[in-house]
């Protein structure tokens, strides 16, 4: 017998309708082969059969928002009844089957606040009528117009054994005059799915005269986890004689509904019924023959699930990871090559070595994240550095000149891995935040990274790698230098390709301006890019400096000056006069 995951069951006599794979299915209360009723594009939830079993109300998302829909219980096309664009859930039907009761946060100031509404089962204009009973998520009617309603009574398994201020609780109208008082407030647990059952009537009957045929006594059934696990309980309308009817220990009883004779609910992935008169619970054996479309092989857009990408050092190829798989390909031609196992392993953070001949990947094949080094052949056997305590790798980059890999992890550590020897060095630890980005210098001798100096500040640090061949003994040992004094956070350092400057982002701009819509001050330019010069002889790149072209232009300007020619003429005249004077003296 094949099985599925069954939710939100509803019952009428010998028919059960439930949700699986976001669609509606129907099956007999005795079990058997389930038949699919819908095959919608949107998810379907919270079905509820009408009192006569002819109609089926449910919440559908066929057109985007959660709205109330209706269809024939045997199947067919669905008709949309509401146009509220709000969250909603089917609660039940009126006793005459003319209106559907549902809860919704429509018109509420607070999104989590729900009220009760009704809509005609044959509505064409989307008109809904609110019930005058205050905030509520569920309601169940008893004889004479009496009712019990639930506030915060959503599925209690969403937060198991929750005891906070929004636990589900019940209110009861004992007389049918619309005045409610707190009910079962002695239960220290989360309550859901209240159902007023008895006198041979449906839980949703709203005031009709009680039957004299059925001898079942009025009781209020509910789900509660006050004893640790959500199970089915009941009590008298006065709150006395609390009884437990189910004994599930592994999973909660969830989303119970009733037709007045039997209660149906799901526990884990299975559907159960509880016969009220016989006080007996039974599993519904369902034969589930689904094509399991969601598990079928499908083609997806790789860019939609793109995890990371890295350009080849030559710029001619690309390595990416998408949906946990690693691929490499040339930019304009050639096939796409997959690295690693085809299935069952998640790969992350591809990095090319500086020579472009190997690809580095993070793999979880062993159960823990490890570094794998792949040769030119994608299907070749990778070299795995399995004995390194990497933690959860957040970011990694390879040195541009050597087989050294820098990485950061979830423990706020900056690490350096020597790919040749397989050794691991913890460079630094950021005590308050993750390492806020890092980068290699073009010569591979420095690492710049963001280090949290305090809970509110992050500074840029430089780590100098040890150079054992250096003539200066001080350069033979590694060292750390803090190079910024943060006001708040200095993050994401990046070296200039020529190694002249270090760029970073910083929260340093505190010039408040008024918002255009709200009378409030803000800091729209709080973060800006900055740079640091890395040599003492480098000028500020933002201050214009004179160039050779500027000097040539100055010379041309002097040559073309209006006074330049006059000066030459004056000098010539002076020379000519001097010559003439000499000639006169000779005579």
JOVENWO-V860105 format. One record per residue. N is the residue number from 1. RES is the residue in one small letter. OMEGA is omega in degrees with one decimal (999 if undefined). Layout:
# JOVENWO-V860105
<<N,RES,OMEGA> <N,RES,OMEGA>>
This chain:
# JOVENWO-V860105
<<1,x,176.7> <2,x,-175.5> <3,x,175.6> <4,x,176.5> <5,x,-170.4> <6,x,-177.9> <7,x,171.1> <8,x,-179.0> <9,x,171.9> <10,x,-170.8> <11,x,167.0> <12,x,-177.8> <13,x,-175.4> <14,x,-176.9> <15,x,173.8> <16,x,171.8> <17,x,-178.4> <18,x,-180.0> <19,x,172.1> <20,x,-176.7> <21,x,178.2> <22,x,176.3> <23,x,-179.8> <24,x,177.2> <25,x,176.7> <26,x,-179.3> <27,x,177.2> <28,x,176.0> <29,x,176.6> <30,x,-177.3> <31,x,-179.4> <32,x,-176.3> <33,x,177.5> <34,x,-179.8> <35,x,-178.3> <36,x,-179.9> <37,x,-177.6> <38,x,173.5> <39,x,-172.6> <40,x,175.1> <41,x,180.0> <42,x,179.9> <43,x,179.0> <44,x,-179.3> <45,x,170.3> <46,x,175.1> <47,x,176.8> <48,x,179.5> <49,x,179.5> <50,x,-179.0> <51,x,178.3> <52,x,177.3> <53,x,-176.6> <54,x,-174.1> <55,x,-179.3> <56,x,175.0> <57,x,179.3> <58,x,175.0> <59,x,-179.7> <60,x,176.9> <61,x,-176.6> <62,x,-177.6> <63,x,173.7> <64,x,-177.0> <65,x,175.8> <66,x,-178.7> <67,x,178.8> <68,x,177.0> <69,x,175.9> <70,x,176.8> <71,x,175.1> <72,x,-176.4> <73,x,179.7> <74,x,-179.4> <75,x,-178.6> <76,x,-178.6> <77,x,-179.7> <78,x,-180.0> <79,x,179.7> <80,x,-176.7> <81,x,-175.6> <82,x,179.5> <83,x,-172.1> <84,x,-177.4> <85,x,-179.7> <86,x,175.4> <87,x,179.4> <88,x,178.8> <89,x,178.2> <90,x,179.7> <91,x,-179.9> <92,x,-179.4> <93,x,167.1> <94,x,-172.3> <95,x,-179.9> <96,x,177.3> <97,x,-177.3> <98,x,-176.2> <99,x,178.4> <100,x,177.3> <101,x,178.6> <102,x,174.8> <103,x,-177.7> <104,x,172.9> <105,x,178.3> <106,x,177.7> <107,x,-178.7> <108,x,177.2> <109,x,-179.8> <110,x,-174.2> <111,x,-177.0> <112,x,179.9> <113,x,-176.7> <114,x,173.2> <115,x,-177.7> <116,x,-178.9> <117,x,171.0> <118,x,175.6> <119,x,179.8> <120,x,-176.7> <121,x,178.7> <122,x,-177.3> <123,x,177.6> <124,x,-177.2> <125,x,177.1> <126,x,-178.7> <127,x,177.3> <128,x,-179.8> <129,x,178.6> <130,x,173.4> <131,x,-175.5> <132,x,179.8> <133,x,176.6> <134,x,-179.0> <135,x,179.9> <136,x,175.8> <137,x,-179.4> <138,x,173.6> <139,x,177.9> <140,x,-174.1> <141,x,172.7> <142,x,-179.5> <143,x,176.4> <144,x,178.7> <145,x,176.4> <146,x,-175.7> <147,x,170.7> <148,x,179.9> <149,x,-178.3> <150,x,174.4> <151,x,-174.7> <152,x,-174.3> <153,x,171.0> <154,x,-175.9> <155,x,-175.3> <156,x,-179.6> <157,x,179.4> <158,x,178.3> <159,x,-171.7> <160,x,178.2> <161,x,176.2> <162,x,-179.2> <163,x,-176.9> <164,x,-173.1> <165,x,-179.8> <166,x,173.7> <167,x,178.7> <168,x,176.1> <169,x,-172.1> <170,x,172.6> <171,x,-174.2> <172,x,173.0> <173,x,-173.7> <174,x,-171.8> <175,x,-178.0> <176,x,-179.3> <177,x,177.6> <178,x,177.3> <179,x,-174.8> <180,x,173.8> <181,x,-178.6> <182,x,-173.4> <183,x,179.1> <184,x,-179.7> <185,x,177.3> <186,x,-179.7> <187,x,178.5> <188,x,-179.2> <189,x,180.0> <190,x,-174.0> <191,x,178.7> <192,x,172.1> <193,x,175.4> <194,x,-178.5> <195,x,176.2> <196,x,-172.4> <197,x,174.2> <198,x,179.3> <199,x,177.1> <200,x,-173.2> <201,x,174.9> <202,x,178.8> <203,x,-176.1> <204,x,178.5> <205,x,-170.2> <206,x,170.7> <207,x,179.6> <208,x,-178.6> <209,x,-179.2> <210,x,179.6> <211,x,176.3> <212,x,-176.6> <213,x,-174.8> <214,x,-178.1> <215,x,-179.8> <216,x,-178.2> <217,x,178.1> <218,x,173.7> <219,x,176.5> <220,x,178.9> <221,x,-177.3> <222,x,172.6> <223,x,178.9> <224,x,176.4> <225,x,-178.4> <226,x,176.0> <227,x,173.4> <228,x,179.8> <229,x,179.3> <230,x,178.1> <231,x,-178.0> <232,x,179.3> <233,x,171.7> <234,x,177.1> <235,x,175.5> <236,x,178.2> <237,x,176.0> <238,x,177.7> <239,x,-178.3> <240,x,174.9> <241,x,177.9> <242,x,-179.0> <243,x,174.4> <244,x,-174.1> <245,x,179.2> <246,x,-175.8> <247,x,178.0> <248,x,-176.6> <249,x,-176.3> <250,x,-176.5> <251,x,178.6> <252,x,162.3> <253,x,-171.9> <254,x,168.4> <255,x,-179.7> <256,x,172.3> <257,x,-175.3> <258,x,169.8> <259,x,-179.7> <260,x,179.5> <261,x,178.0> <262,x,176.1> <263,x,178.0> <264,x,-177.8> <265,x,175.8> <266,x,178.2> <267,x,-171.9> <268,x,179.3> <269,x,-174.2> <270,x,177.9> <271,x,177.9> <272,x,170.4> <273,x,176.1> <274,x,178.3> <275,x,-173.1> <276,x,-178.1> <277,x,-178.3> <278,x,-177.4> <279,x,-177.1> <280,x,178.1> <281,x,178.3> <282,x,175.4> <283,x,177.1> <284,x,-179.1> <285,x,-174.4> <286,x,171.2> <287,x,-168.3> <288,x,-178.4> <289,x,-178.4> <290,x,174.7> <291,x,178.7> <292,x,-176.4> <293,x,-177.5> <294,x,178.8> <295,x,-179.4> <296,x,176.3> <297,x,-178.0> <298,x,178.8> <299,x,-177.0> <300,x,177.5> <301,x,-176.7> <302,x,-178.6> <303,x,179.8> <304,x,-178.6> <305,x,-177.6> <306,x,178.7> <307,x,-177.4> <308,x,-178.9> <309,x,178.8> <310,x,179.6> <311,x,176.2> <312,x,179.5> <313,x,178.4> <314,x,-177.3> <315,x,-175.2> <316,x,-176.0> <317,x,-176.0> <318,x,171.5> <319,x,-179.1> <320,x,166.0> <321,x,178.5> <322,x,-176.8> <323,x,176.0> <324,x,179.8> <325,x,-176.5> <326,x,-179.5> <327,x,173.3> <328,x,-178.0> <329,x,173.1> <330,x,-172.9> <331,x,-170.2> <332,x,-179.8> <333,x,177.7> <334,x,-177.0> <335,x,171.3> <336,x,-176.2> <337,x,178.5> <338,x,177.6> <339,x,176.0> <340,x,-178.3> <341,x,-179.2> <342,x,-177.0> <343,x,168.9> <344,x,179.9> <345,x,177.0> <346,x,178.7> <347,x,-178.7> <348,x,165.9> <349,x,178.3> <350,x,177.8> <351,x,173.7> <352,x,170.6> <353,x,-173.1> <354,x,178.2> <355,x,177.2> <356,x,-175.9> <357,x,-178.2> <358,x,179.0> <359,x,179.9> <360,x,179.6> <361,x,168.7> <362,x,-175.2> <363,x,175.9> <364,x,-176.2> <365,x,-176.8> <366,x,-175.4> <367,x,173.9> <368,x,-178.6> <369,x,179.6> <370,x,176.8> <371,x,175.5> <372,x,-178.3> <373,x,-176.3> <374,x,176.8> <375,x,179.0> <376,x,-178.3> <377,x,-178.3> <378,x,-178.9> <379,x,178.0> <380,x,-179.5> <381,x,-178.7> <382,x,171.3> <383,x,-174.1> <384,x,175.5> <385,x,-166.8> <386,x,-173.0> <387,x,-177.3> <388,x,177.4> <389,x,-174.4> <390,x,-169.0> <391,x,175.8> <392,x,-175.0> <393,x,-179.9> <394,x,-175.6> <395,x,175.1> <396,x,178.9> <397,x,177.2> <398,x,176.1> <399,x,179.2> <400,x,-176.2> <401,x,-174.4> <402,x,179.2> <403,x,177.9> <404,x,-175.4> <405,x,174.1> <406,x,179.7> <407,x,173.5> <408,x,-178.2> <409,x,-176.6> <410,x,179.1> <411,x,178.8> <412,x,-177.9> <413,x,168.3> <414,x,-175.2> <415,x,176.8> <416,x,-178.7> <417,x,173.2> <418,x,-174.9> <419,x,179.5> <420,x,-177.5> <421,x,-177.2> <422,x,-178.9> <423,x,-178.4> <424,x,178.7> <425,x,173.9> <426,x,-175.9> <427,x,-175.9> <428,x,177.3> <429,x,178.3> <430,x,-167.0> <431,x,-170.7> <432,x,-177.4> <433,x,170.1> <434,x,172.3> <435,x,-171.7> <436,x,178.3> <437,x,175.6> <438,x,-178.7> <439,x,175.9> <440,x,169.9> <441,x,-177.6> <442,x,179.6> <443,x,177.1> <444,x,-177.4> <445,x,-175.5> <446,x,170.1> <447,x,173.7> <448,x,-177.1> <449,x,177.5> <450,x,-174.6> <451,x,-178.1> <452,x,180.0> <453,x,178.7> <454,x,178.9> <455,x,-176.2> <456,x,-177.2> <457,x,176.5> <458,x,-178.7> <459,x,174.8> <460,x,177.0> <461,x,174.1> <462,x,175.3> <463,x,177.9> <464,x,177.9> <465,x,178.4> <466,x,177.8> <467,x,-175.3> <468,x,-178.6> <469,x,-178.3> <470,x,178.6> <471,x,179.8> <472,x,-179.8> <473,x,-179.4> <474,x,-179.0> <475,x,-179.5> <476,x,177.9> <477,x,178.6> <478,x,-178.9> <479,x,178.6> <480,x,179.1> <481,x,172.0> <482,x,-170.4> <483,x,174.6> <484,x,173.2> <485,x,-171.1> <486,x,167.7> <487,x,170.4> <488,x,-175.3> <489,x,170.1> <490,x,-169.6> <491,x,172.1> <492,x,177.5> <493,x,178.7> <494,x,-179.4> <495,x,168.7> <496,x,-178.3> <497,x,178.6> <498,x,178.7> <499,x,-179.1> <500,x,-172.7> <501,x,171.4> <502,x,179.5> <503,x,174.2> <504,x,176.0> <505,x,-174.8> <506,x,171.8> <507,x,-177.4> <508,x,-174.3> <509,x,-178.0> <510,x,178.6> <511,x,-173.9> <512,x,175.7> <513,x,179.9> <514,x,177.9> <515,x,-179.0> <516,x,-175.4> <517,x,-176.5> <518,x,178.6> <519,x,-177.1> <520,x,174.5> <521,x,178.5> <522,x,-179.4> <523,x,-175.9> <524,x,-179.6> <525,x,-176.9> <526,x,179.8> <527,x,177.1> <528,x,173.6> <529,x,178.1> <530,x,174.1> <531,x,176.2> <532,x,174.0> <533,x,-173.3> <534,x,174.2> <535,x,-176.9> <536,x,-177.0> <537,x,-179.9> <538,x,177.7> <539,x,174.7> <540,x,-176.1> <541,x,-179.2> <542,x,176.3> <543,x,-179.0> <544,x,179.1> <545,x,177.6> <546,x,-179.2> <547,x,177.4> <548,x,178.6> <549,x,178.1> <550,x,179.4> <551,x,177.3> <552,x,178.9> <553,x,178.1> <554,x,178.8> <555,x,177.9> <556,x,178.7> <557,x,179.3> <558,x,-179.8> <559,x,-177.5> <560,x,-178.9> <561,x,180.0> <562,x,-177.7> <563,x,-176.6> <564,x,-179.0> <565,x,-179.5> <566,x,178.6> <567,x,-179.7> <568,x,180.0> <569,x,179.5> <570,x,179.2> <571,x,179.3> <572,x,179.1> <573,x,178.4> <574,x,178.8> <575,x,-178.8> <576,x,178.0> <577,x,-180.0> <578,x,179.6> <579,x,-178.4> <580,x,178.5> <581,x,178.9> <582,x,-179.6> <583,x,-179.3> <584,x,-179.1> <585,x,179.5> <586,x,179.2> <587,x,999>>
